[in-house]
């Protein structure tokens, strides 16, 4: 993320910035958390992250919380060290909020459409003999043993046994 100046370290990933799960990006954020540098210089905001406004804003705020400044080489207004820092962050935060609202609206619309088509969301309900689970537990069987015998998850067995208590 740094330019090649004296004492600067470059963090360069050869993969897409559509996710924060990039080795060099993670290394850069870790080094930032340890205050190993004072400034992250990126070519443009989309070179830092392409995950969307909310995630990108979160990265910038995280850097700021570490006491590390950030600056776009090609977008002069994106500069945490400049006089417009608070204005830029406010605008980005507003855009991120609108993005969250739109995402929520699209999710709700998709769920409503699925409901109208007769689809039901979530996992299929587990149908089991709850009485047998309780009997096996009362007989001293372990949760994993009951889960294996009844072809259930240990969590489901534990939930049934807890309901019995």
Backbone as CSV, one residue per row, in Angstrom:
resi,resn,N_x,N_y,N_z,CA_x,CA_y,CA_z,C_x,C_y,C_z
1,UNK,0.810,-1.190,0.000,0.000,0.000,0.000,0.855,1.256,0.000
2,UNK,2.139,1.121,0.292,3.026,2.272,0.338,3.702,2.478,-0.999
3,UNK,4.066,3.706,-1.256,4.880,4.017,-2.421,6.330,3.738,-2.088
4,UNK,7.175,3.678,-3.095,8.574,3.317,-2.878,9.418,4.501,-2.403
5,UNK,9.203,4.980,-1.199,10.042,6.043,-0.664,10.933,5.477,0.428
6,UNK,11.896,6.237,0.853,12.853,5.765,1.851,12.133,5.314,3.114
7,UNK,12.444,4.120,3.567,11.870,3.609,4.795,10.449,3.096,4.656
8,UNK,9.885,3.165,3.474,8.503,2.718,3.281,8.484,1.231,2.943
9,UNK,7.415,0.586,3.322,7.213,-0.825,2.989,6.003,-0.913,2.082
10,UNK,6.122,-1.730,1.072,5.006,-1.943,0.163,4.278,-3.221,0.539
11,UNK,2.950,-3.144,0.531,2.099,-4.308,0.738,1.324,-4.472,-0.557
12,UNK,1.639,-5.512,-1.304,1.030,-5.693,-2.622,0.450,-7.094,-2.721
13,UNK,-0.836,-7.169,-2.964,-1.491,-8.452,-3.201,-1.694,-8.629,-4.697
14,UNK,-1.583,-9.853,-5.160,-1.798,-10.154,-6.571,-3.197,-10.695,-6.823
15,UNK,-4.082,-10.554,-5.826,-5.463,-11.019,-5.956,-6.398,-9.819,-5.898
16,UNK,-7.639,-10.041,-6.229,-8.636,-8.978,-6.249,-8.863,-8.391,-4.860
17,UNK,-9.160,-7.103,-4.830,-9.475,-6.410,-3.580,-10.925,-6.566,-3.177
18,UNK,-11.635,-7.536,-3.766,-13.059,-7.684,-3.440,-13.276,-8.288,-2.073
19,UNK,-12.186,-8.725,-1.421,-12.291,-9.257,-0.069,-11.089,-8.803,0.755
20,UNK,-11.280,-8.693,2.047,-10.190,-8.319,2.939,-9.315,-9.508,3.297
21,UNK,-9.676,-10.687,2.797,-8.930,-11.906,3.086,-7.774,-12.049,2.102
22,UNK,-6.864,-11.068,2.147,-5.685,-11.044,1.287,-4.450,-11.028,2.185
23,UNK,-3.465,-11.839,1.894,-2.301,-11.950,2.782,-1.610,-10.613,3.068
24,UNK,-1.313,-9.855,2.056,-0.597,-8.600,2.261,-1.491,-7.546,2.918
25,UNK,-2.763,-7.549,2.600,-3.688,-6.612,3.228,-3.760,-6.905,4.724
26,UNK,-3.884,-8.194,5.067,-3.923,-8.588,6.478,-2.626,-8.187,7.182
27,UNK,-1.492,-8.408,6.514,-0.197,-8.051,7.104,-0.121,-6.547,7.334
28,UNK,-0.632,-5.773,6.380,-0.628,-4.325,6.510,-1.491,-3.878,7.687
29,UNK,-2.678,-4.454,7.818,-3.559,-4.087,8.933,-2.948,-4.503,10.271
30,UNK,-2.280,-5.649,10.302,-1.634,-6.089,11.538,-0.493,-5.140,11.908
31,UNK,0.321,-4.781,10.923,1.417,-3.845,11.181,0.862,-2.495,11.631
32,UNK,-0.261,-2.085,11.051,-0.889,-0.820,11.458,-1.331,-0.899,12.907
33,UNK,-1.885,-2.043,13.304,-2.360,-2.191,14.685,-1.212,-2.098,15.677
34,UNK,-0.001,-2.418,15.216,1.177,-2.343,16.080,1.949,-1.034,15.883
35,UNK,1.326,-0.108,15.139,1.930,1.213,14.889,3.342,1.115,14.305
36,UNK,3.524,0.196,13.360,4.820,0.043,12.717,5.045,1.111,11.658
37,UNK,3.994,1.873,11.360,4.099,2.996,10.431,3.030,4.012,10.776
38,UNK,3.129,5.178,10.173,2.216,6.282,10.492,1.181,6.572,9.417
39,UNK,1.424,6.080,8.196,0.560,6.444,7.075,0.440,5.306,6.082
40,UNK,-0.783,5.068,5.595,-1.015,4.146,4.487,-1.327,5.010,3.279
41,UNK,-0.510,4.865,2.261,-0.712,5.587,1.008,-1.156,4.575,-0.035
42,UNK,-2.357,4.788,-0.612,-2.849,3.885,-1.642,-3.107,4.684,-2.911
43,UNK,-3.015,4.019,-4.043,-3.153,4.696,-5.331,-4.522,5.352,-5.443
44,UNK,-5.554,4.566,-5.182,-6.927,5.072,-5.164,-7.711,4.170,-4.218
45,UNK,-8.863,4.639,-3.792,-9.640,3.901,-2.797,-9.973,2.491,-3.263
46,UNK,-10.240,2.325,-4.554,-10.573,0.984,-5.034,-9.357,0.066,-5.083
47,UNK,-8.169,0.602,-4.898,-6.970,-0.223,-4.779,-6.799,-0.711,-3.346
48,UNK,-7.367,0.021,-2.389,-7.338,-0.407,-0.989,-8.348,-1.522,-0.778
49,UNK,-9.577,-1.314,-1.276,-10.634,-2.300,-1.088,-11.724,-2.097,-2.127
50,UNK,-12.260,-3.202,-2.582,-13.416,-3.184,-3.492,-14.598,-3.905,-2.866
51,UNK,-14.619,-3.956,-1.539,-15.657,-4.697,-0.833,-16.954,-3.924,-0.698
52,UNK,-16.936,-2.671,-0.997,-18.115,-1.849,-0.809,-17.800,-0.726,0.159
53,UNK,-18.671,0.246,0.183,-18.435,1.453,0.965,-18.336,1.146,2.452
54,UNK,-19.245,0.347,2.970,-19.275,0.067,4.401,-17.980,-0.589,4.869
55,UNK,-17.551,-1.633,4.180,-16.337,-2.334,4.575,-15.118,-1.432,4.426
56,UNK,-15.056,-0.682,3.326,-13.918,0.204,3.100,-13.860,1.279,4.173
57,UNK,-15.000,1.852,4.507,-15.052,2.855,5.574,-14.587,2.245,6.892
58,UNK,-14.978,1.013,7.137,-14.555,0.332,8.369,-13.037,0.203,8.410
59,UNK,-12.423,-0.136,7.274,-10.962,-0.226,7.233,-10.327,1.132,7.535
60,UNK,-10.871,2.178,6.932,-10.310,3.516,7.160,-10.470,3.921,8.624
61,UNK,-11.628,3.636,9.199,-11.853,3.970,10.604,-10.939,3.146,11.516
62,UNK,-10.703,1.895,11.148,-9.805,1.042,11.924,-8.393,1.611,11.901
63,UNK,-7.936,2.005,10.711,-6.607,2.614,10.614,-6.531,3.859,11.489
64,UNK,-7.569,4.690,11.426,-7.612,5.906,12.235,-7.554,5.565,13.717
65,UNK,-8.293,4.527,14.124,-8.300,4.139,15.544,-6.927,3.649,15.994
66,UNK,-6.131,3.116,15.059,-4.776,2.686,15.378,-3.801,3.864,15.446
67,UNK,-4.295,5.047,15.048,-3.408,6.208,15.007,-2.602,6.264,13.721
68,UNK,-3.068,5.546,12.707,-2.391,5.504,11.411,-3.208,6.318,10.418
69,UNK,-2.540,7.273,9.777,-3.215,8.076,8.765,-3.346,7.312,7.467
70,UNK,-4.152,7.830,6.572,-4.330,7.214,5.261,-4.539,8.301,4.221
71,UNK,-4.113,7.999,2.995,-4.180,9.002,1.930,-4.235,8.307,0.586
72,UNK,-5.083,8.824,-0.278,-5.146,8.352,-1.654,-4.218,9.211,-2.500
73,UNK,-3.376,8.562,-3.289,-2.432,9.291,-4.134,-3.148,10.059,-5.246
74,UNK,-4.199,9.471,-5.801,-4.883,10.092,-6.946,-6.154,10.840,-6.572
75,UNK,-6.641,10.661,-5.342,-7.876,11.319,-4.910,-7.528,12.207,-3.713
76,UNK,-7.110,13.427,-3.985,-6.579,14.304,-2.946,-7.542,14.548,-1.790
77,UNK,-8.830,14.449,-2.031,-9.809,14.680,-0.974,-9.848,13.530,0.029
78,UNK,-9.323,12.366,-0.327,-9.275,11.231,0.593,-7.947,11.266,1.347
79,UNK,-7.944,12.030,2.422,-6.721,12.256,3.175,-7.082,12.463,4.642
80,UNK,-6.755,11.476,5.473,-7.094,11.582,6.892,-6.263,12.640,7.599
81,UNK,-5.224,13.115,6.927,-4.348,14.112,7.539,-4.712,15.524,7.092
82,UNK,-5.642,15.634,6.156,-6.000,16.933,5.598,-7.121,17.615,6.362
83,UNK,-7.409,18.852,5.938,-8.414,19.658,6.615,-9.831,19.145,6.383
84,UNK,-10.053,18.370,5.332,-11.388,17.878,5.011,-11.642,16.473,5.556
85,UNK,-10.756,15.988,6.434,-10.864,14.632,6.963,-12.260,14.329,7.498
86,UNK,-12.760,15.154,8.408,-14.060,14.890,9.021,-15.186,14.935,7.998
87,UNK,-15.094,15.851,7.052,-16.122,15.954,6.008,-16.132,14.699,5.145
88,UNK,-14.949,14.233,4.760,-14.854,13.031,3.922,-15.404,11.827,4.670
89,UNK,-15.015,11.678,5.940,-15.515,10.544,6.723,-17.032,10.613,6.892
90,UNK,-17.570,11.810,7.071,-19.021,11.962,7.205,-19.735,11.550,5.927
91,UNK,-19.196,11.967,4.807,-19.799,11.606,3.513,-19.722,10.099,3.306
92,UNK,-18.546,9.510,3.564,-18.404,8.062,3.398,-19.326,7.305,4.353
93,UNK,-19.465,7.797,5.581,-20.357,7.146,6.545,-21.808,7.215,6.076
94,UNK,-22.206,8.348,5.517,-23.567,8.498,5.003,-23.814,7.549,3.841
95,UNK,-22.843,7.447,2.944,-22.965,6.529,1.810,-23.045,5.093,2.314
96,UNK,-22.225,4.754,3.313,-22.247,3.400,3.866,-23.602,3.096,4.503
97,UNK,-24.168,4.074,5.199,-25.480,3.879,5.823,-26.538,3.623,4.755
98,UNK,-26.508,4.381,3.668,-27.465,4.184,2.579,-27.284,2.811,1.948
99,UNK,-26.031,2.367,1.841,-25.766,1.047,1.285,-26.360,-0.039,2.184
100,UNK,-26.239,0.109,3.497,-26.825,-0.860,4.438,-28.339,-0.892,4.296
101,UNK,-28.961,0.288,4.155,-30.419,0.371,4.006,-30.858,-0.319,2.724
102,UNK,-30.152,-0.047,1.611,-30.498,-0.683,0.335,-30.351,-2.201,0.413
103,UNK,-29.290,-2.664,1.060,-29.075,-4.099,1.200,-30.218,-4.727,1.988
104,UNK,-30.617,-4.082,3.063,-31.724,-4.585,3.875,-33.015,-4.611,3.061
105,UNK,-33.268,-3.556,2.310,-34.484,-3.499,1.483,-34.493,-4.618,0.439
106,UNK,-33.338,-4.861,-0.198,-33.263,-5.924,-1.201,-33.471,-7.288,-0.556
107,UNK,-32.916,-7.492,0.634,-33.086,-8.755,1.339,-34.552,-8.991,1.671
108,UNK,-35.197,-7.964,2.214,-36.618,-8.097,2.578,-37.472,-8.351,1.334
109,UNK,-37.173,-7.671,0.240,-37.925,-7.873,-1.001,-37.737,-9.303,-1.514
110,UNK,-36.513,-9.820,-1.439,-36.238,-11.185,-1.879,-36.963,-12.212,-1.028
111,UNK,-36.983,-11.993,0.296,-37.699,-12.913,1.185,-39.199,-12.882,0.908
112,UNK,-39.746,-11.703,0.689,-41.177,-11.567,0.389,-41.524,-12.272,-0.923
113,UNK,-40.670,-12.095,-1.925,-40.899,-12.752,-3.216,-40.866,-14.268,-3.048
114,UNK,-39.907,-14.768,-2.272,-39.811,-16.209,-2.035,-41.045,-16.723,-1.298
115,UNK,-41.518,-15.961,-0.308,-42.719,-16.348,0.438,-43.923,-16.456,-0.491
116,UNK,-44.076,-15.462,-1.391,-45.203,-15.465,-2.329,-45.131,-16.655,-3.284
117,UNK,-43.909,-17.151,-3.531,-43.745,-18.309,-4.407,-43.866,-19.619,-3.630
118,UNK,-44.162,-19.508,-2.329,-44.385,-20.693,-1.521,-43.130,-21.292,-0.913
119,UNK,-41.996,-20.623,-1.081,-40.758,-21.153,-0.494,-40.667,-20.765,0.970
120,UNK,-40.114,-21.673,1.750,-39.922,-21.433,3.166,-38.428,-21.423,3.437
121,UNK,-37.957,-20.398,4.128,-36.537,-20.292,4.414,-36.130,-21.089,5.635
122,UNK,-34.857,-21.139,5.860,-34.315,-21.821,7.034,-34.097,-23.292,6.793
123,UNK,-33.573,-23.924,7.808,-33.316,-25.361,7.735,-34.610,-26.146,7.850
124,UNK,-34.570,-27.356,7.317,-35.703,-28.267,7.478,-35.762,-28.670,8.949
125,UNK,-36.941,-28.799,9.477,-37.108,-29.161,10.882,-36.670,-30.614,11.082
126,UNK,-35.989,-30.839,12.187,-35.556,-32.184,12.539,-36.717,-32.875,13.252
127,UNK,-37.097,-34.013,12.719,-38.179,-34.781,13.341,-37.534,-35.971,14.028
128,UNK,-37.718,-36.049,15.325,-37.102,-37.127,16.091,-37.984,-37.485,17.283
129,UNK,-37.688,-38.604,17.846,-38.409,-39.072,19.024,-37.748,-38.469,20.255
130,UNK,-38.275,-37.354,20.724,-37.711,-36.633,21.860,-37.744,-37.493,23.128
131,UNK,-38.776,-38.304,23.248,-38.899,-39.183,24.416,-37.757,-40.181,24.485
132,UNK,-37.388,-40.740,23.324,-36.295,-41.716,23.302,-34.976,-41.040,23.678
133,UNK,-34.767,-39.820,23.212,-33.554,-39.077,23.558,-33.480,-38.911,25.077
134,UNK,-34.603,-38.516,25.672,-34.647,-38.300,27.127,-34.430,-39.609,27.880
135,UNK,-35.001,-40.716,27.356,-34.815,-42.022,28.003,-33.347,-42.431,27.978
136,UNK,-32.700,-42.250,26.811,-31.295,-42.635,26.695,-30.424,-41.805,27.649
137,UNK,-30.751,-40.530,27.762,-29.979,-39.660,28.662,-30.198,-40.084,30.112
138,UNK,-31.442,-40.392,30.464,-31.752,-40.827,31.834,-31.060,-42.149,32.156
139,UNK,-30.830,-42.963,31.118,-30.144,-44.245,31.315,-28.635,-44.072,31.406
140,UNK,-28.161,-42.823,31.325,-26.736,-42.554,31.508,-25.915,-42.470,30.236
141,UNK,-26.552,-42.511,29.073,-25.800,-42.400,27.813,-25.253,-40.971,27.662
142,UNK,-24.085,-40.858,27.049,-23.479,-39.538,26.819,-24.183,-38.848,25.651
143,UNK,-24.037,-37.540,25.596,-24.648,-36.784,24.492,-24.122,-37.260,23.140
144,UNK,-22.787,-37.450,22.961,-22.309,-37.939,21.657,-22.862,-39.320,21.302
145,UNK,-22.996,-40.204,22.296,-23.526,-41.548,22.033,-24.985,-41.461,21.578
146,UNK,-25.756,-40.615,22.240,-27.164,-40.436,21.858,-27.241,-39.840,20.454
147,UNK,-26.397,-38.859,20.191,-26.394,-38.207,18.872,-26.110,-39.221,17.775
148,UNK,-25.119,-40.084,17.999,-24.793,-41.109,16.994,-25.963,-42.075,16.801
149,UNK,-26.518,-42.546,17.897,-27.600,-43.531,17.813,-28.841,-42.960,17.135
150,UNK,-29.141,-41.694,17.433,-30.369,-41.081,16.909,-30.136,-40.326,15.594
151,UNK,-28.875,-40.313,15.137,-28.518,-39.589,13.914,-28.874,-38.099,14.030
152,UNK,-28.458,-37.513,15.143,-28.707,-36.099,15.419,-27.384,-35.416,15.732
153,UNK,-27.397,-34.105,15.738,-26.210,-33.386,16.182,-26.186,-33.376,17.707
154,UNK,-24.993,-33.224,18.254,-24.866,-33.165,19.715,-25.631,-31.954,20.247
155,UNK,-25.614,-30.866,19.493,-26.332,-29.658,19.905,-27.826,-29.927,20.027
156,UNK,-28.395,-30.647,19.063,-29.820,-30.962,19.112,-30.127,-31.835,20.314
157,UNK,-29.278,-32.833,20.556,-29.477,-33.710,21.715,-29.410,-32.884,22.996
158,UNK,-28.412,-32.017,23.103,-28.272,-31.191,24.303,-29.495,-30.301,24.505
159,UNK,-30.024,-29.765,23.427,-31.202,-28.888,23.519,-32.413,-29.678,24.022
160,UNK,-32.593,-30.890,23.510,-33.722,-31.728,23.946,-33.567,-32.077,25.415
161,UNK,-32.358,-32.434,25.808,-32.118,-32.791,27.228,-32.295,-31.587,28.124
162,UNK,-31.920,-30.421,27.674,-32.085,-29.203,28.485,-33.562,-28.891,28.660
163,UNK,-34.338,-29.088,27.592,-35.794,-28.841,27.668,-36.449,-29.765,28.686
164,UNK,-35.861,-30.949,28.860,-36.429,-31.933,29.786,-36.159,-31.550,31.239
165,UNK,-35.102,-30.773,31.454,-34.723,-30.412,32.832,-35.627,-29.370,33.428
